[in-house]
Amino acid sequence: MHTLIFATNNQHKVDEIKSIPGINYQIISLKEAVINIDIPEPHDTLEENATEKSTVIYNLTGMDCFSEDTGLEVEALKGEPGVKSARYAGEGKSFEKNIEKLLSKMQGIENRNAQFRAVLSLILNGTEYKFEGICKGIILADKKGEGGFGYDPVFLPLGAQATFAEMDMEEKNKFSHRKKAMDKLVDFLHDFSKKNK
């Protein structure tokens, strides 16, 4: 089975990706590939950060790999926290503090519209391909649920009765931005495999 390195140190993301059916590739994390680095995310867009991460790992290993950058984009905050989602409240990457900052900024704001947007950068045989997934929803005034990670406890997807933090992985995958982007990547890999048999 062909191996793809997933250029992340976030085990939550690895678990989510591995839970998606139909991936005929062995997906391994940086930890499983014994690569112990924290890849910088210095850019102003999710697209550029995704490219940065996959390029670093490809240059380091020469192996096919993919990376992902996700941002929560809140309409009333002009797209914040966006590319700074993981470090919204500072470099510590504290989910709790990030949510606190978001909710305090949203106080008194009626427009709660937001979206999670994921961008995947795949490097296959030295060529980069990009895939995007979007999940629209609203920001709640209070946290609900204990599961998930990041902003999951305050994000209610459009058409859902529960926050991401209240869903199991199977339910989350029905709405997930990351799943939508991965579906595109999986379809691409299927086509690519057929053409290159």
C-alpha positions in Angstrom: 0.0 0.0 0.0 1.3 3.4 -0.9 2.3 5.6 2.0 1.3 9.3 2.5 2.8 11.4 5.2 0.3 13.7 6.9 2.4 16.8 7.8 0.9 17.5 11.2 1.7 17.0 14.9 -2.1 17.2 15.7 -3.3 13.7 16.6 -6.9 14.9 16.5 -6.5 15.7 12.8 -4.8 12.4 12.1 -7.6 10.5 13.8 -10.2 12.4 11.8 -8.5 11.7 8.5 -7.9 8.0 9.3 -11.6 7.6 10.1 -12.7 8.5 6.6 -13.5 5.3 4.6 -12.2 4.6 1.1 -8.6 5.8 1.6 -6.5 3.1 -0.1 -3.3 4.7 1.2 -1.4 4.2 4.4 -1.5 7.6 6.1 1.2 8.2 8.7 1.7 11.2 10.9 5.0 13.1 11.4 5.4 11.2 14.7 4.9 7.8 13.0 7.4 8.9 10.3 9.8 9.8 13.2 10.0 13.4 12.1 10.2 15.6 15.1 9.7 19.2 13.9 7.2 21.9 14.4 6.6 23.4 10.9 6.2 27.2 10.9 3.0 28.8 9.6 4.3 32.2 8.7 1.9 33.2 6.0 -1.3 35.3 5.7 -3.4 32.7 4.0 -4.4 29.1 4.7 -3.3 28.1 1.2 0.3 29.4 1.7 0.6 27.8 5.1 -0.6 24.4 3.7 1.9 24.7 0.9 4.7 25.6 3.4 4.0 22.5 5.5 3.8 20.0 2.6 6.9 21.4 0.9 9.0 21.3 4.1 8.2 17.6 4.6 8.6 16.7 0.9 12.0 18.4 0.8 13.0 16.6 4.0 11.9 13.1 3.0 11.3 13.0 -0.8 8.1 11.1 0.0 4.6 11.8 -1.1 2.8 13.8 1.6 0.0 16.2 2.3 -0.7 18.9 4.8 -3.7 20.8 6.0 -4.4 24.3 7.3 -7.8 25.2 8.8 -9.3 28.4 9.9 -12.5 29.5 11.5 -13.7 32.5 9.6 -16.3 34.7 11.4 -18.4 37.0 9.2 -18.9 39.8 11.8 -15.1 39.8 12.6 -14.1 40.2 9.0 -12.8 36.7 8.7 -11.1 36.5 12.1 -9.5 34.4 13.6 -8.9 32.9 10.1 -5.2 31.9 9.5 -4.5 32.7 13.2 -7.1 30.3 14.5 -4.7 28.1 16.5 -2.9 31.1 18.0 -5.7 33.5 18.3 -5.1 34.2 22.0 -1.3 33.9 21.8 1.5 31.4 20.9 0.4 28.9 23.5 -2.2 27.4 21.2 -4.7 27.2 24.1 -8.2 26.0 22.9 -9.8 27.5 26.0 -8.2 30.9 25.7 -8.9 31.0 22.0 -12.6 30.4 22.6 -12.7 32.9 25.5 -11.2 35.6 23.2 -13.7 34.7 20.4 -16.7 34.8 22.6 -15.7 38.1 24.2 -15.3 39.7 20.8 -18.7 38.3 19.8 -20.6 39.7 22.8 -23.6 41.8 21.6 -23.1 40.8 18.0 -26.3 39.5 16.4 -24.6 38.1 13.2 -23.2 34.8 14.4 -22.4 33.4 10.9 -19.1 31.6 10.5 -17.4 28.9 8.5 -14.6 26.5 9.0 -12.4 26.3 5.9 -9.8 23.6 5.3 -7.1 23.7 2.6 -5.2 20.6 1.8 -1.9 20.6 -0.1 -0.9 17.3 -1.6 2.5 16.7 -3.1 2.5 13.6 -5.3 5.5 12.7 -7.5 6.9 16.2 -6.9 3.7 18.1 -8.0 1.4 20.0 -5.7 -2.4 19.8 -5.8 -4.8 21.7 -3.6 -8.3 20.9 -2.2 -10.7 23.0 -0.2 -13.6 22.1 2.1 -16.0 24.5 3.8 -18.5 23.9 6.6 -20.9 26.8 7.3 -22.5 27.4 10.7 -22.9 29.8 13.6 -21.0 30.7 16.7 -22.9 29.9 19.9 -22.8 32.2 23.0 -21.8 29.3 25.2 -19.8 26.1 24.9 -21.6 22.9 24.4 -20.0 19.4 24.5 -16.8 17.9 25.7 -15.5 16.2 22.5 -13.6 17.5 19.5 -10.9 20.2 19.7 -10.3 23.8 18.9 -13.5 25.8 18.5 -15.7 22.7 18.2 -17.7 23.5 21.5 -19.0 26.8 20.1 -19.5 25.9 16.5 -23.0 24.7 15.4 -22.9 23.5 11.7 -25.7 24.5 9.4 -28.4 21.9 9.5 -27.1 20.2 12.7 -28.7 19.9 16.1 -25.4 19.6 17.9 -22.0 21.3 18.0 -18.9 19.5 16.7 -17.9 18.9 20.3 -21.2 17.0 20.9 -20.8 14.7 17.9 -18.9 11.5 17.5 -16.5 11.2 14.6 -19.0 9.6 12.2 -21.5 12.4 12.8 -18.9 15.1 12.6 -17.7 13.7 9.2 -21.2 14.4 7.8 -20.5 18.1 8.1 -16.8 18.4 8.5 -14.8 20.9 6.3 -11.8 18.6 6.6 -13.8 15.6 5.4 -15.1 17.6 2.4 -11.5 18.5 1.5 -10.3 14.9 2.1 -13.1 13.5 -0.1 -11.8 15.6 -3.0 -8.3 14.4 -2.3 -9.4 10.8 -2.1 -11.3 11.1 -5.4 -8.2 12.6 -6.9 -6.0 9.8 -5.6 -8.4 7.1 -7.0 -8.2 8.8 -10.5 -4.5 9.2 -10.2 -4.0 5.5 -9.3 -6.1 4.4 -12.2 -4.2 6.6 -14.7 -0.8 5.5 -13.4 -1.4 1.7 -13.2 
